[in-house]
């Protein structure tokens, strides 16, 4: 229940930006009943002085919008086990935007849809909160608009989210020098490297070299570096922002052992005292 309330709070913050980014929604736990656990939630809405909103009692209207939006999202997930079609998300975004427009609280009707990564993240948070329940459990969302059930069968894997956000993928191979932070001695996980100040997690796909390393024919330790051919895949969203990037070591060209700095040549300034 705590995770679900936190998920709702984060989702409210993102939903309210469709109306005004200066509004701050705060979820309140008004009461909780034991037995079949029930939590009653309310809202406080804070707003920095902003001429964008009409001179009216806008707080109840926005509070209703937040409740209706969460109801729409939970209802959208009904009878779904996953989301694979971007058009489904687009339809939900349009429904949420329509609910924002129906508040009519802005002086100028400049409403914007919730950012897709934020919407997908909100759905993911709700799914994670419900993952603690068993198949025999039941969870419902009760509002003045009606009651809808949470879909406990819905699964939202990170790969599915990434797929829905990705518009274009670019892959290229280049030679890089990577400093080793954490080798994979068992061959079951990724290596941790550093490229300049950037941490990189990469799979080593050079099986011949990896076999030698695991059989102690190659000695490499944290602090050493490798010169390697690296396949870099970058996925871009529809807004042309980076969704994700991944690295694969396709060939280890050379091991560059760590060489400690030579301090013997550093001049020592005389102490005048």
N, C-alpha and C positions, 0 to 999 in steps of 0.2 A: 504493500500500500504506500509506503514511504517513497519507493522508487517511482510509482505511478504518479504520485502528487508532484514529485520533482519533474517528471516528464511533462506533465500538464503545465507547470510553471514555465519551463523553457519554451514550450510550444506557444503559450500565451504571449510571451515576449516577442516571438517572431511573427505571430498572427497580427498583433496590434500595430506592427509597423506598416501594414497595408493601409492603415488610416493615418497614423501620425507617429513618427519615430521618437517623438519626445514623450509619449505616454509610457508610463511604467506600471505594468500590472503586477500585483503581489497577491499570491494565493494565500488564503487563510483557512486553516483547519478549524472549523467552527465546532464540530462535535464528532465523536466516534462511538459506535455501538459495537459491543462484543457479540459473541455467538457467530452468526453470519456477519462478518465485519462490514460495517457501513461507515464511510467517511463523508461528512457534509462539508463542502468547500464553498467559500465565498471569495470576493475580490475586493482589493483596494486599488484604485486607479489614481496615479499621480501624474500631473502634467506640468511641465515648465510653461510659463506664460507664453501662449502661442496664438497668434491671430488667425491661424489656419482653421480653428474650430469655431463653429457658430456659437452665438450667445444663447445657449440653452442648456438644459440639464443633460449633458452628453454621457455622463458616467453610466446610467442604467442602460442606455442604448449600446454602448461599447461592451458592457458586461454581458448583455444578451447576445451580442455578436460573438464573443469568445465562447460562450456556452454552445451556441448553434454551430460554430465552426468545429469544435471538438466532437459534437454529435455527428456532424457530416463526415468527419474523418473516420470515426469508429464505425459508422454505418457503411462507409465506402469499403471497409475491409471485410465486411460480412461475406461469407461464402467464398473467400479467396484464400488460397494457400500460399500464393506468392504474387508479385507484380513483375511482369516481364515486358509489358507494352507501355511505351512512353505516352501513348495517347490516353491511357487510363489516368495517368498522373495529370496530364493537361486538362482533362475533364474535371478532375477534383480541384485543380487550381482555379478554374473558371467559376466553379460553384462557390469556393471560398471568397473569391473577388466579388461575386454578386452579393454575398452576405455582407461584405464590408461596405459596398455601395448602398445597400438598403438602409444602413444606419443614417445616411444623409446628415452627418455631423460636420462635414467639412464645409467651409465657406465656399471654396472652389472644389468641385468634384474631381480631385486628382488622387484617386485611389490606385494602389499598385498591388499586383499579386504577391503572395508570399514567395520568397526565394526558394527555388526548387530544392537546393541542398538542405535548407533548413526544414522544409516540409518532410523530406525523406528521412532526415535525422530525427524529427519528432516522431514519425511512424516507427522508426527503429527503436527509439527509447521506450515507447509504449509496449512494443513487442518484447523487449528485454525485461521490462517490469513484470509482464504476464508469464514469462518463462518459468517462474517459480511454481506456478500452479500445475496441478496434474490434469489429466484428461477428464477426470470425474468432477473437477471443480467447475464453478460457473462464476462469471463476473459480468456485471451490467453497469451501464451508465444511465442514471435517471435524471431527467431534466424536465422543466415545464413543457418542453417540446415533445416529450415522450421518453420512452425507455428503449435502449438498444443494447444488444449484448456484445461483449468483447469476443473477438474471434481467437480462441486459443490455438487454433490449428494454423494460423497464419505464421509464415516464416519469412524473415527479411534478412537474408545473408548479406554481408558487406559487398560481395561480388555483384549481387543484384543491384544494389544501390549505385555502385560504380558504373554498371552497364547503362542504367537509366540516365546517368548524368553525362555520359560520354558522347560527344559528337564526332570527334576525329582522333585518330591514333597515329603517331609518328614514331617509327623505329629506325635507329641507325647504330652503327658500330664504330667505336673509336678507341684509340689506345690511351690508357690512363695509368698514372702512378697512384696507387692506393696504399695508405698506411693501415696496417692490420691492427685492429683493436681487440677482436675476439675471434680466434679461429674456431671452426667446427670440427672437433676431433672425432665425432661419431658419424658424421656424414648424413645427419638427419635434419639439419636445420641450416639457416643462412649464416654466412660469415658477416661480421661487423667490421666495416672499414671507416676510414675518414679520408675525405678528399678536400684538402684545405681545412676550412672550418665546418664543412658539411658532412654529417654522418650518413653513411650509405650501408644499407643491408642488401646483400647480394648472394645469390646462389652460384656456386662454382660448378659449371657444366663441363669443365675440362676433365673428363673422367680419367684419362691416363695420368695426368698430373695428380689428381685427387687420390688415385689408387697408391701412387708413390708416397704421398704425404701420410696417408692413413697406415701405411706399412713402414713408416719411419725412415724411408729412403730420402725424404726431403725434410729438412729442418727449417721451420719457420715459427717465429714467436711474436707475441704482441710487441709492437714497436717497430718490427721490420716492415718493409714495404714490398709490394709486387708491381711489376710492370705487366699490364694485361690488356688484352682486347676485350672490351666491354660492350655488350649489347644493351642499349638504353631505349626504353619504351616510355613515351610520355603520352598520356591521354588528356585531351582538352574537352571542356564542356561547351555548351551552346553559347555561353558568354565569352568563349575563347580563353577562359582562365584554366589553369592546370588542375585537373581532377586528381591525378596520381602519376607517379613515375616509378619505374622499376629497373633494376640492373641485374644482368646475368654475365658472369665471367665465362666467356666462351674459350679463352686460351690464356694460360699463364705464360708469359714470355720470359720473365726473369724475376729472380728473388733479389731484393735489395736489402741486405742486413742493416740493422740499425748501427750507426756509427756515432758513439758519444762525442760531444764537442771536445776539442783539444784545448784544455785550459792552461797548459804549461806555457803558452806564449802570451798569456794575458799579462800586461805590465802591472806591477803593483806600485801604486802611488806612495811615496814616502809620507810618513806621518810627521807633520811639522811640530807636533807637540812632543 
